Amino acid sequence: MTIEFTEGPLLTAAQNTPTALWNDSADLEELRQSISFGGVGATCNPVIGYTTINKHKEIWGPRIKAIADTNPTWGESEIGWQAIKDMSVEAAELLLPIFEQTEGRNGRLSVQTDPRFHRDAQKLADQAEEFHNLAPNIIVKIPATKVGIEAIEEATYRGAVINVTVSFSVPQVVKSAEAIERGLQRRVDEGKSIDRMWPVVTLMVGRLDDWLKSEAERQQVFIDPGHLEWAGIAAIKKAHQIFVKRGFRSRVLAAAFRNVLQWSELVGGDLVVSPPFKWQKRINDSAYVPVAKIDEPVDEKILTSLRQLADFNRAYEEDGMTVEEFESFGPTRKTLRQFLAADADLDALVRDFLVPAP
């Protein structure tokens, strides 16, 4: 594939800093444009998969019918998930040259495990292994819950490269990185290769901000609304410092973008930023000159303001939560429910293709 690069702030940052740009979508048209901006990875999840199929019904309607015809006993969920897998493999193909050039560090396409398995570590690990084998550059998403942490270690040990998801806090990303290290060490102890295993651990910065804004409103806390835009940034800056200090093989990944600070404040770090394409276009169309800010601390006045919210402290302090508390954390419950709802929406969309309303 010949790439014509688009000059702008994203390409400048990609070429001059260790910060990697991944596209928060497996839509092929968006991914091609993201690669021209310097993008070196992409992601998919139930919401993204449903949105892409719904956006391109003229393409995916016939393909879903073909999947159903080939597999006459399959239900809606099996058909929908096969479409997601097909979508992911095609997106992964676009990234394969980057994967080869970077020895597997980038050029990855993320595929998320079925959120309906969130209570079963064995099923999560088994599906992670299945998805890992779809293409050489697949990276698999597993949620940062207690069950998920177990699955992350086991799937890593089996050779799957993991992108931890449903993660909003410093405790979650650190415990996830530790689980990955245990899985990698088990492989090393048995003489198995980890050469091309470069995992990432997502912190959904915008979703943490969303949750804290709702908590500030619910509790009627008097807080500068501008300060609430910095919570996720503060958490991921701290997480990045910990990862670098401890030498984790994983990189932190920033996702769930809500404002341009969630890119500009992270430039310069050895981490991944994964904005939706619309945010990439907004950034790249600007006259902003990227400056390395990852090591610039968040203003102490802002941190003092945010510390009024108990859930910020839970998210910001490394010991703010135990592993057992991850699944009960507000953003985790909210996001799991959204992903489960997207699964149901995908089932309904498949049904509409196969059994149209009269």
Secondary structure, DSSP 4 states (H G I P E B T S, - for coil): -------SHHHHHHHHSSPEEEES---HHHHHHHHHTTEEEEE--HHHHHHHHHHTHHHHHHHHHHHHHHSTT--HHHHHHHHHHHHHHHHHHHHHHHHHHTTTSS-EEEEEPPGGGTT-HHHHHHHHHHHHTT-TTEEEEEESSHHHHHHHHHHHHTT--EEEES--SHHHHHHHHHHHHHHHHHHHHTT---TT---EEEEEHHHHHHHHHHHHHHHT----TTGGGSHHHHHHHHHHHHHHHHT-SSEEEEES--STHHHHTTTTSSSEE---HHHHHHHHTS-------TTSPPPHHHHHHHTTSHHHHHHHSTTSS-GGGGGGSHHHHHHHHHHHHHHHHHHHHHHHHHS---
